[in-house]
Amino acid sequence: MNRIDLLCKAIREADHIIIGAGSGLSTAAGIDYAGDDFRREFAPWIERYGITDLYTSSFYPFETEEERWAYWAKHIWFSRYRTGATELYKELYRTFPTAFVVTTNVDGQFELAGFPKERIFATQGDYRWFQPASGTPKTLIDNREWVMCALPTIKDCRIPTEMIPTMPDGTPVSMNLRVDETFVEDFHWHQQARRYTDFVQQASQGNLLLLEFGIGYNTPGIIRLPFEQMAQRFPHTTLVRFNRDNPEPYIQDLPRFTAFTEDISTIFNKL
């Protein structure tokens, strides 16, 4: 309760709030990439290919494009379109509607929950978008219609050849996910990067509250370590970390730091 009181005080005094989010937040929201829902929906793929979770199966070397895109149609639907906005993300929006969001998550939950697009910087991409497989040109296309059309055509973990997605010019597509140097950072990505940088610069002059949710050590240089550096550098900045497994700071003796290992929903219910 002492930590909750500190959090409430930081929220009341904050001039600006930045939410930093990793995969642990979506797990807490009920989006489990290796749980019962995964095992039920991907039972044919588990039996045929021996996949164990959505992350590692993203790199499975399917022999044919028909197999690969059948899997991805299911993967995108499961991760991006199946659930809609989860209650935890909606609660975040109700509580912090003016916060700026920086996230490594690619499931679109912040946008679905109501956060304005111009205040979301999704650094690693979004399941919603296809990009040119070559990485050029720097254009993206919405894949929702394709997913909904492809799903009913899946048979024996394959889709018909004519359902394999392509760019409008007929060239191959890939997912707009940062896995290698072909990741497309389009105009919107760069625009949001600038907006985030500008927001940080403005917020550094006042009382800034950094709320970090579920970020471990897979990509700590994107949000976790920069948040600690801001908490150390900016004199009126408070960092509150929600992390079940890795609450400890890398930078020791942060002047305003609080960590919660408890369930995120439980903390919000007590606010």
VEXLOLO-419568 format. One record per residue (C-alpha): residue number from 1; residue in three letters; x, y, z. Coordinates in nm, 3 decimals. Layout:
<sites>
<torvex=NUM | nutor=ala | east=X | north=Y | up=Z> $
...
</sites>
This chain:
<sites>
<torvex=1 | nutor=met | east=0.000 | north=0.000 | up=0.000> $
<torvex=2 | nutor=asn | east=0.292 | north=0.236 | up=0.057> $
<torvex=3 | nutor=arg | east=0.399 | north=0.184 | up=-0.304> $
<torvex=4 | nutor=ile | east=0.042 | north=0.237 | up=-0.424> $
<torvex=5 | nutor=asp | east=0.030 | north=0.564 | up=-0.228> $
<torvex=6 | nutor=leu | east=0.353 | north=0.670 | up=-0.398> $
<torvex=7 | nutor=leu | east=0.204 | north=0.582 | up=-0.737> $
<torvex=8 | nutor=cys | east=-0.114 | north=0.779 | up=-0.665> $
<torvex=9 | nutor=lys | east=0.092 | north=1.079 | up=-0.560> $
<torvex=10 | nutor=ala | east=0.302 | north=1.058 | up=-0.876> $
<torvex=11 | nutor=ile | east=-0.013 | north=1.041 | up=-1.091> $
<torvex=12 | nutor=arg | east=-0.167 | north=1.344 | up=-0.919> $
<torvex=13 | nutor=glu | east=0.149 | north=1.551 | up=-0.959> $
<torvex=14 | nutor=ala | east=0.236 | north=1.447 | up=-1.315> $
<torvex=15 | nutor=asp | east=0.233 | north=1.709 | up=-1.589> $
<torvex=16 | nutor=his | east=0.309 | north=1.444 | up=-1.849> $
<torvex=17 | nutor=ile | east=0.284 | north=1.064 | up=-1.857> $
<torvex=18 | nutor=ile | east=0.462 | north=0.819 | up=-2.086> $
<torvex=19 | nutor=ile | east=0.356 | north=0.455 | up=-2.096> $
<torvex=20 | nutor=gly | east=0.624 | north=0.208 | up=-2.202> $
<torvex=21 | nutor=ala | east=0.494 | north=-0.141 | up=-2.273> $
<torvex=22 | nutor=gly | east=0.635 | north=-0.483 | up=-2.357> $
<torvex=23 | nutor=ser | east=0.498 | north=-0.832 | up=-2.402> $
<torvex=24 | nutor=gly | east=0.435 | north=-0.877 | up=-2.029> $
<torvex=25 | nutor=leu | east=0.149 | north=-0.628 | up=-2.048> $
<torvex=26 | nutor=ser | east=-0.034 | north=-0.824 | up=-2.315> $
<torvex=27 | nutor=thr | east=0.026 | north=-1.144 | up=-2.120> $
<torvex=28 | nutor=ala | east=-0.128 | north=-0.979 | up=-1.813> $
<torvex=29 | nutor=ala | east=-0.421 | north=-0.873 | up=-2.034> $
<torvex=30 | nutor=gly | east=-0.488 | north=-1.236 | up=-2.121> $
<torvex=31 | nutor=ile | east=-0.320 | north=-1.259 | up=-2.461> $
<torvex=32 | nutor=asp | east=-0.118 | north=-1.574 | up=-2.404> $
<torvex=33 | nutor=tyr | east=0.096 | north=-1.690 | up=-2.696> $
<torvex=34 | nutor=ala | east=0.146 | north=-2.037 | up=-2.551> $
<torvex=35 | nutor=gly | east=-0.163 | north=-2.102 | up=-2.339> $
<torvex=36 | nutor=asp | east=-0.491 | north=-2.286 | up=-2.374> $
<torvex=37 | nutor=asp | east=-0.623 | north=-2.056 | up=-2.649> $
<torvex=38 | nutor=phe | east=-0.309 | north=-2.113 | up=-2.852> $
<torvex=39 | nutor=arg | east=-0.323 | north=-2.491 | up=-2.811> $
<torvex=40 | nutor=arg | east=-0.690 | north=-2.499 | up=-2.912> $
<torvex=41 | nutor=glu | east=-0.668 | north=-2.271 | up=-3.216> $
<torvex=42 | nutor=phe | east=-0.337 | north=-2.409 | up=-3.346> $
<torvex=43 | nutor=ala | east=-0.399 | north=-2.776 | up=-3.276> $
<torvex=44 | nutor=pro | east=-0.352 | north=-2.879 | up=-3.644> $
<torvex=45 | nutor=trp | east=-0.020 | north=-2.692 | up=-3.663> $
<torvex=46 | nutor=ile | east=0.097 | north=-2.832 | up=-3.330> $
<torvex=47 | nutor=glu | east=0.023 | north=-3.184 | up=-3.451> $
<torvex=48 | nutor=arg | east=0.174 | north=-3.142 | up=-3.798> $
<torvex=49 | nutor=tyr | east=0.476 | north=-2.922 | up=-3.726> $
<torvex=50 | nutor=gly | east=0.534 | north=-2.956 | up=-3.353> $
<torvex=51 | nutor=ile | east=0.515 | north=-2.581 | up=-3.285> $
<torvex=52 | nutor=thr | east=0.502 | north=-2.484 | up=-2.918> $
<torvex=53 | nutor=asp | east=0.421 | north=-2.111 | up=-2.911> $
<torvex=54 | nutor=leu | east=0.350 | north=-1.820 | up=-3.141> $
<torvex=55 | nutor=tyr | east=0.689 | north=-1.654 | up=-3.104> $
<torvex=56 | nutor=thr | east=0.915 | north=-1.942 | up=-3.202> $
<torvex=57 | nutor=ser | east=0.671 | north=-2.067 | up=-3.465> $
<torvex=58 | nutor=ser | east=0.708 | north=-1.733 | up=-3.644> $
<torvex=59 | nutor=phe | east=1.046 | north=-1.860 | up=-3.762> $
<torvex=60 | nutor=tyr | east=0.932 | north=-2.208 | up=-3.869> $
<torvex=61 | nutor=pro | east=1.078 | north=-2.303 | up=-4.211> $
<torvex=62 | nutor=phe | east=0.759 | north=-2.396 | up=-4.395> $
<torvex=63 | nutor=glu | east=0.832 | north=-2.579 | up=-4.720> $
<torvex=64 | nutor=thr | east=0.569 | north=-2.401 | up=-4.930> $
<torvex=65 | nutor=glu | east=0.417 | north=-2.054 | up=-4.949> $
<torvex=66 | nutor=glu | east=0.073 | north=-2.212 | up=-4.919> $
<torvex=67 | nutor=glu | east=0.170 | north=-2.353 | up=-4.580> $
<torvex=68 | nutor=arg | east=0.349 | north=-2.040 | up=-4.464> $
<torvex=69 | nutor=trp | east=0.062 | north=-1.806 | up=-4.538> $
<torvex=70 | nutor=ala | east=-0.201 | north=-2.040 | up=-4.396> $
<torvex=71 | nutor=tyr | east=-0.006 | north=-2.025 | up=-4.071> $
<torvex=72 | nutor=trp | east=0.029 | north=-1.647 | up=-4.087> $
<torvex=73 | nutor=ala | east=-0.340 | north=-1.594 | up=-4.161> $
<torvex=74 | nutor=lys | east=-0.417 | north=-1.781 | up=-3.840> $
<torvex=75 | nutor=his | east=-0.135 | north=-1.608 | up=-3.650> $
<torvex=76 | nutor=ile | east=-0.245 | north=-1.256 | up=-3.748> $
<torvex=77 | nutor=trp | east=-0.609 | north=-1.328 | up=-3.670> $
<torvex=78 | nutor=phe | east=-0.520 | north=-1.480 | up=-3.334> $
<torvex=79 | nutor=ser | east=-0.291 | north=-1.197 | up=-3.228> $
<torvex=80 | nutor=arg | east=-0.451 | north=-0.888 | up=-3.383> $
<torvex=81 | nutor=tyr | east=-0.818 | north=-0.935 | up=-3.470> $
<torvex=82 | nutor=arg | east=-0.956 | north=-1.211 | up=-3.249> $
<torvex=83 | nutor=thr | east=-0.992 | north=-1.043 | up=-2.910> $
<torvex=84 | nutor=gly | east=-1.059 | north=-0.677 | up=-2.980> $
<torvex=85 | nutor=ala | east=-0.947 | north=-0.444 | up=-2.703> $
<torvex=86 | nutor=thr | east=-0.883 | north=-0.628 | up=-2.377> $
<torvex=87 | nutor=glu | east=-1.012 | north=-0.494 | up=-2.048> $
<torvex=88 | nutor=leu | east=-0.669 | north=-0.413 | up=-1.907> $
<torvex=89 | nutor=tyr | east=-0.577 | north=-0.195 | up=-2.205> $
<torvex=90 | nutor=lys | east=-0.916 | north=-0.022 | up=-2.188> $
<torvex=91 | nutor=glu | east=-0.853 | north=0.044 | up=-1.819> $
<torvex=92 | nutor=leu | east=-0.517 | north=0.198 | up=-1.907> $
<torvex=93 | nutor=tyr | east=-0.687 | north=0.431 | up=-2.152> $
<torvex=94 | nutor=arg | east=-0.958 | north=0.527 | up=-1.904> $
<torvex=95 | nutor=thr | east=-0.694 | north=0.603 | up=-1.642> $
<torvex=96 | nutor=phe | east=-0.432 | north=0.774 | up=-1.863> $
<torvex=97 | nutor=pro | east=-0.613 | north=0.904 | up=-2.175> $
<torvex=98 | nutor=thr | east=-0.353 | north=1.176 | up=-2.247> $
<torvex=99 | nutor=ala | east=-0.042 | north=0.959 | up=-2.204> $
<torvex=100 | nutor=phe | east=0.204 | north=0.904 | up=-2.485> $
<torvex=101 | nutor=val | east=0.268 | north=0.536 | up=-2.557> $
<torvex=102 | nutor=val | east=0.591 | north=0.377 | up=-2.672> $
<torvex=103 | nutor=thr | east=0.570 | north=0.001 | up=-2.716> $
<torvex=104 | nutor=thr | east=0.752 | north=-0.298 | up=-2.859> $
<torvex=105 | nutor=asn | east=0.423 | north=-0.487 | up=-2.879> $
<torvex=106 | nutor=val | east=0.282 | north=-0.554 | up=-3.226> $
<torvex=107 | nutor=asp | east=-0.075 | north=-0.654 | up=-3.136> $
<torvex=108 | nutor=gly | east=-0.236 | north=-0.310 | up=-3.174> $
<torvex=109 | nutor=gln | east=-0.398 | north=-0.321 | up=-2.830> $
<torvex=110 | nutor=phe | east=-0.334 | north=0.044 | up=-2.748> $
<torvex=111 | nutor=glu | east=-0.503 | north=0.160 | up=-3.067> $
<torvex=112 | nutor=leu | east=-0.792 | north=-0.081 | up=-3.015> $
<torvex=113 | nutor=ala | east=-0.839 | north=0.047 | up=-2.659> $
<torvex=114 | nutor=gly | east=-0.880 | north=0.405 | up=-2.777> $
<torvex=115 | nutor=phe | east=-0.539 | north=0.570 | up=-2.753> $
<torvex=116 | nutor=pro | east=-0.502 | north=0.817 | up=-3.043> $
<torvex=117 | nutor=lys | east=-0.274 | north=0.692 | up=-3.322> $
<torvex=118 | nutor=glu | east=-0.069 | north=1.009 | up=-3.306> $
<torvex=119 | nutor=arg | east=0.026 | north=0.928 | up=-2.945> $
<torvex=120 | nutor=ile | east=0.141 | north=0.569 | up=-3.009> $
<torvex=121 | nutor=phe | east=0.492 | north=0.483 | up=-3.123> $
<torvex=122 | nutor=ala | east=0.499 | north=0.109 | up=-3.205> $
<torvex=123 | nutor=thr | east=0.870 | north=0.069 | up=-3.262> $
<torvex=124 | nutor=gln | east=0.868 | north=-0.293 | up=-3.385> $
<torvex=125 | nutor=gly | east=0.574 | north=-0.288 | up=-3.626> $
<torvex=126 | nutor=asp | east=0.216 | north=-0.410 | up=-3.618> $
<torvex=127 | nutor=tyr | east=0.048 | north=-0.738 | up=-3.717> $
<torvex=128 | nutor=arg | east=-0.202 | north=-0.528 | up=-3.912> $
<torvex=129 | nutor=trp | east=0.037 | north=-0.448 | up=-4.195> $
<torvex=130 | nutor=phe | east=0.199 | north=-0.622 | up=-4.489> $
<torvex=131 | nutor=gln | east=0.514 | north=-0.473 | up=-4.638> $
<torvex=132 | nutor=pro | east=0.720 | north=-0.549 | up=-4.949> $
<torvex=133 | nutor=ala | east=0.933 | north=-0.854 | up=-4.875> $
<torvex=134 | nutor=ser | east=1.237 | north=-0.675 | up=-5.015> $
<torvex=135 | nutor=gly | east=1.187 | north=-0.377 | up=-4.786> $
<torvex=136 | nutor=thr | east=1.123 | north=-0.134 | up=-5.072> $
<torvex=137 | nutor=pro | east=0.926 | north=0.069 | up=-5.149> $
<torvex=138 | nutor=lys | east=0.850 | north=0.199 | up=-4.799> $
<torvex=139 | nutor=thr | east=0.478 | north=0.131 | up=-4.820> $
<torvex=140 | nutor=leu | east=0.241 | north=-0.078 | up=-4.610> $
<torvex=141 | nutor=ile | east=-0.094 | north=-0.236 | up=-4.690> $
<torvex=142 | nutor=asp | east=-0.370 | north=-0.331 | up=-4.447> $
<torvex=143 | nutor=asn | east=-0.410 | north=-0.708 | up=-4.422> $
<torvex=144 | nutor=arg | east=-0.742 | north=-0.743 | up=-4.237> $
<torvex=145 | nutor=glu | east=-0.951 | north=-0.816 | up=-4.547> $
<torvex=146 | nutor=trp | east=-0.700 | north=-1.074 | up=-4.669> $
<torvex=147 | nutor=val | east=-0.693 | north=-1.247 | up=-4.330> $
<torvex=148 | nutor=met | east=-1.071 | north=-1.275 | up=-4.312> $
<torvex=149 | nutor=cys | east=-1.086 | north=-1.413 | up=-4.667> $
<torvex=150 | nutor=ala | east=-0.796 | north=-1.654 | up=-4.620> $
<torvex=151 | nutor=leu | east=-0.909 | north=-1.815 | up=-4.294> $
<torvex=152 | nutor=pro | east=-1.206 | north=-2.009 | up=-4.440> $
<torvex=153 | nutor=thr | east=-0.987 | north=-2.145 | up=-4.721> $
<torvex=154 | nutor=ile | east=-0.735 | north=-2.316 | up=-4.491> $
<torvex=155 | nutor=lys | east=-0.734 | north=-2.692 | up=-4.538> $
<torvex=156 | nutor=asp | east=-0.466 | north=-2.927 | up=-4.404> $
<torvex=157 | nutor=cys | east=-0.266 | north=-2.623 | up=-4.287> $
<torvex=158 | nutor=arg | east=-0.257 | north=-2.478 | up=-4.639> $
<torvex=159 | nutor=ile | east=-0.432 | north=-2.210 | up=-4.838> $
<torvex=160 | nutor=pro | east=-0.496 | north=-2.222 | up=-5.215> $
<torvex=161 | nutor=thr | east=-0.214 | north=-2.083 | up=-5.426> $
<torvex=162 | nutor=glu | east=-0.432 | north=-1.799 | up=-5.550> $
<torvex=163 | nutor=met | east=-0.477 | north=-1.678 | up=-5.189> $
<torvex=164 | nutor=ile | east=-0.105 | north=-1.614 | up=-5.133> $
<torvex=165 | nutor=pro | east=-0.085 | north=-1.239 | up=-5.059> $
<torvex=166 | nutor=thr | east=0.111 | north=-0.997 | up=-5.277> $
<torvex=167 | nutor=met | east=0.170 | north=-0.625 | up=-5.306> $
<torvex=168 | nutor=pro | east=-0.051 | north=-0.441 | up=-5.560> $
<torvex=169 | nutor=asp | east=0.224 | north=-0.483 | up=-5.822> $
<torvex=170 | nutor=gly | east=0.232 | north=-0.860 | up=-5.768> $
<torvex=171 | nutor=thr | east=0.560 | north=-0.874 | up=-5.574> $
<torvex=172 | nutor=pro | east=0.591 | north=-1.081 | up=-5.253> $
<torvex=173 | nutor=val | east=0.491 | north=-0.946 | up=-4.912> $
<torvex=174 | nutor=ser | east=0.618 | north=-1.005 | up=-4.563> $
<torvex=175 | nutor=met | east=0.496 | north=-0.904 | up=-4.222> $
<torvex=176 | nutor=asn | east=0.578 | north=-0.552 | up=-4.102> $
<torvex=177 | nutor=leu | east=0.763 | north=-0.688 | up=-3.800> $
<torvex=178 | nutor=arg | east=1.121 | north=-0.602 | up=-3.712> $
<torvex=179 | nutor=val | east=1.306 | north=-0.927 | up=-3.771> $
<torvex=180 | nutor=asp | east=1.585 | north=-0.810 | up=-4.005> $
<torvex=181 | nutor=glu | east=1.713 | north=-0.517 | up=-4.208> $
<torvex=182 | nutor=thr | east=1.416 | north=-0.530 | up=-4.450> $
<torvex=183 | nutor=phe | east=1.177 | north=-0.395 | up=-4.183> $
<torvex=184 | nutor=val | east=0.992 | north=-0.099 | up=-4.336> $
<torvex=185 | nutor=glu | east=0.997 | north=0.223 | up=-4.137> $
<torvex=186 | nutor=asp | east=0.740 | north=0.418 | up=-4.338> $
<torvex=187 | nutor=phe | east=0.637 | north=0.784 | up=-4.313> $
<torvex=188 | nutor=his | east=0.405 | north=0.716 | up=-4.018> $
<torvex=189 | nutor=trp | east=0.679 | north=0.532 | up=-3.827> $
<torvex=190 | nutor=his | east=0.921 | north=0.824 | up=-3.864> $
<torvex=191 | nutor=gln | east=0.647 | north=1.073 | up=-3.783> $
<torvex=192 | nutor=gln | east=0.571 | north=0.893 | up=-3.457> $
<torvex=193 | nutor=ala | east=0.940 | north=0.868 | up=-3.372> $
<torvex=194 | nutor=arg | east=0.965 | north=1.247 | up=-3.403> $
<torvex=195 | nutor=arg | east=0.650 | north=1.300 | up=-3.200> $
<torvex=196 | nutor=tyr | east=0.784 | north=1.077 | up=-2.924> $
<torvex=197 | nutor=thr | east=1.117 | north=1.259 | up=-2.918> $
<torvex=198 | nutor=asp | east=0.937 | north=1.595 | up=-2.905> $
<torvex=199 | nutor=phe | east=0.709 | north=1.475 | up=-2.626> $
<torvex=200 | nutor=val | east=1.003 | north=1.356 | up=-2.417> $
<torvex=201 | nutor=gln | east=1.181 | north=1.688 | up=-2.465> $
<torvex=202 | nutor=gln | east=0.874 | north=1.884 | up=-2.360> $
<torvex=203 | nutor=ala | east=0.791 | north=1.653 | up=-2.070> $
<torvex=204 | nutor=ser | east=1.144 | north=1.668 | up=-1.932> $
<torvex=205 | nutor=gln | east=1.083 | north=2.028 | up=-1.824> $
<torvex=206 | nutor=gly | east=0.801 | north=1.935 | up=-1.584> $
<torvex=207 | nutor=asn | east=0.685 | north=1.654 | up=-1.360> $
<torvex=208 | nutor=leu | east=0.717 | north=1.345 | up=-1.578> $
<torvex=209 | nutor=leu | east=0.575 | north=1.004 | up=-1.483> $
<torvex=210 | nutor=leu | east=0.714 | north=0.701 | up=-1.663> $
<torvex=211 | nutor=leu | east=0.494 | north=0.392 | up=-1.638> $
<torvex=212 | nutor=glu | east=0.676 | north=0.081 | up=-1.758> $
<torvex=213 | nutor=phe | east=0.476 | north=-0.239 | up=-1.808> $
<torvex=214 | nutor=gly | east=0.611 | north=-0.588 | up=-1.869> $
<torvex=215 | nutor=ile | east=0.946 | north=-0.510 | up=-2.031> $
<torvex=216 | nutor=gly | east=1.221 | north=-0.765 | up=-1.978> $
<torvex=217 | nutor=tyr | east=1.564 | north=-0.805 | up=-2.129> $
<torvex=218 | nutor=asn | east=1.485 | north=-0.913 | up=-2.487> $
<torvex=219 | nutor=thr | east=1.511 | north=-0.555 | up=-2.617> $
<torvex=220 | nutor=pro | east=1.600 | north=-0.345 | up=-2.310> $
<torvex=221 | nutor=gly | east=1.765 | north=-0.072 | up=-2.517> $
<torvex=222 | nutor=ile | east=1.435 | north=0.043 | up=-2.667> $
<torvex=223 | nutor=ile | east=1.235 | north=0.135 | up=-2.355> $
<torvex=224 | nutor=arg | east=1.366 | north=-0.014 | up=-2.031> $
<torvex=225 | nutor=leu | east=1.714 | north=0.143 | up=-2.021> $
<torvex=226 | nutor=pro | east=1.607 | north=0.476 | up=-2.179> $
<torvex=227 | nutor=phe | east=1.337 | north=0.509 | up=-1.911> $
<torvex=228 | nutor=glu | east=1.598 | north=0.458 | up=-1.640> $
<torvex=229 | nutor=gln | east=1.825 | north=0.713 | up=-1.805> $
<torvex=230 | nutor=met | east=1.541 | north=0.966 | up=-1.815> $
<torvex=231 | nutor=ala | east=1.462 | north=0.899 | up=-1.449> $
<torvex=232 | nutor=gln | east=1.827 | north=0.962 | up=-1.365> $
<torvex=233 | nutor=arg | east=1.875 | north=1.264 | up=-1.589> $
<torvex=234 | nutor=phe | east=1.551 | north=1.463 | up=-1.558> $
<torvex=235 | nutor=pro | east=1.514 | north=1.613 | up=-1.210> $
<torvex=236 | nutor=his | east=1.136 | north=1.581 | up=-1.171> $
<torvex=237 | nutor=thr | east=1.085 | north=1.236 | up=-1.322> $
<torvex=238 | nutor=thr | east=0.938 | north=0.931 | up=-1.151> $
<torvex=239 | nutor=leu | east=0.974 | north=0.579 | up=-1.291> $
<torvex=240 | nutor=val | east=0.721 | north=0.316 | up=-1.187> $
<torvex=241 | nutor=arg | east=0.798 | north=-0.034 | up=-1.313> $
<torvex=242 | nutor=phe | east=0.544 | north=-0.316 | up=-1.333> $
<torvex=243 | nutor=asn | east=0.739 | north=-0.637 | up=-1.384> $
<torvex=244 | nutor=arg | east=0.676 | north=-0.975 | up=-1.227> $
<torvex=245 | nutor=asp | east=1.017 | north=-1.125 | up=-1.300> $
<torvex=246 | nutor=asn | east=1.264 | north=-0.840 | up=-1.350> $
<torvex=247 | nutor=pro | east=1.174 | north=-0.540 | up=-1.133> $
<torvex=248 | nutor=glu | east=1.531 | north=-0.442 | up=-1.049> $
<torvex=249 | nutor=pro | east=1.686 | north=-0.130 | up=-1.208> $
<torvex=250 | nutor=tyr | east=2.010 | north=-0.147 | up=-1.402> $
<torvex=251 | nutor=ile | east=2.100 | north=0.205 | up=-1.289> $
<torvex=252 | nutor=gln | east=2.134 | north=0.199 | up=-0.912> $
<torvex=253 | nutor=asp | east=2.013 | north=0.473 | up=-0.676> $
<torvex=254 | nutor=leu | east=1.747 | north=0.617 | up=-0.904> $
<torvex=255 | nutor=pro | east=1.602 | north=0.908 | up=-0.706> $
<torvex=256 | nutor=arg | east=1.236 | north=0.836 | up=-0.784> $
<torvex=257 | nutor=phe | east=1.181 | north=0.468 | up=-0.858> $
<torvex=258 | nutor=thr | east=0.909 | north=0.226 | up=-0.751> $
<torvex=259 | nutor=ala | east=0.856 | north=-0.131 | up=-0.869> $
<torvex=260 | nutor=phe | east=0.558 | north=-0.365 | up=-0.854> $
<torvex=261 | nutor=thr | east=0.582 | north=-0.741 | up=-0.903> $
<torvex=262 | nutor=glu | east=0.216 | north=-0.787 | up=-0.819> $
<torvex=263 | nutor=asp | east=-0.053 | north=-0.848 | up=-1.081> $
<torvex=264 | nutor=ile | east=-0.114 | north=-0.530 | up=-1.281> $
<torvex=265 | nutor=ser | east=-0.493 | north=-0.561 | up=-1.266> $
<torvex=266 | nutor=thr | east=-0.477 | north=-0.595 | up=-0.887> $
<torvex=267 | nutor=ile | east=-0.280 | north=-0.273 | up=-0.861> $
<torvex=268 | nutor=phe | east=-0.525 | north=-0.085 | up=-1.081> $
<torvex=269 | nutor=asn | east=-0.817 | north=-0.208 | up=-0.878> $
<torvex=270 | nutor=lys | east=-0.658 | north=-0.050 | up=-0.571> $
<torvex=271 | nutor=leu | east=-0.577 | north=0.285 | up=-0.729> $
</sites>
